[in-house]
């Protein structure tokens, strides 16, 4: 049996007013060479045609599971998505991003039949002028890491707090939710809790995910203009955890 071919992947995609980019995202999921996936589309009260596009894909392919809700933000949408996952691994994808067809296949191929907790790939950052660069995060070397090595990478800031371009084992997510009161760094807070629970991590060399950074009205860019407290709270959390396990001397 080919490794990982029976492993199901749940992809959570929060959607809010990304009509211009949504089809590109969903087409890239539908085109995956690895077929055992479900995409959980959470329409967070979009006021454009995004909700209808989600429904369209759900009617054509039942692997797209669509949920509509009132607008409460990306963390609320992701939390709703977490309530409906059925895969052994979870991936998060933004609705204006997209990925290469072989992404899931390459990520699943190194899970060692589902025994690896986290699998990471590099990703490409694309700006509004279609300039693409491979992200410096994560800046770790390709290979396999143990829990102790993961903690060291985390505190050396060699693992990014981004959720995308990663497979997270479903068991790691048990009991965790995104903070719906945070307006910045909610993804970093969430991923931090996953990293410290993980016993194994594999980093692959390939860049398989395209992060579209400069969409007009992009929530992340808007938040960065107004809020700086999120990153400070994140580093405080990391510092307090490190002291608690005597990682800092």
Secondary structure, DSSP 8 states (H G I E B T S, - for coil): --TTTT--EEEEEEESS-HHHHHHHHHHHHT-S---EEEEEEEES-SSSHHHHHHHHHHH-TTEEEEEE----HHHHHHHHHTT--SSEEEE--TT-EE-TTHHHHHHTTSTTTT-SEEEEEEEEE-TT--EEE-S-S-S-SEEEEHHHHHHHHHTT-S----SSEEEEGGGGTT----TT-SSSHHHHHHHHHHHH-SEEEEEEEEEEEEETT-TT-HHHHHHHH--HHHHHHHHHHHHHHHHTT---
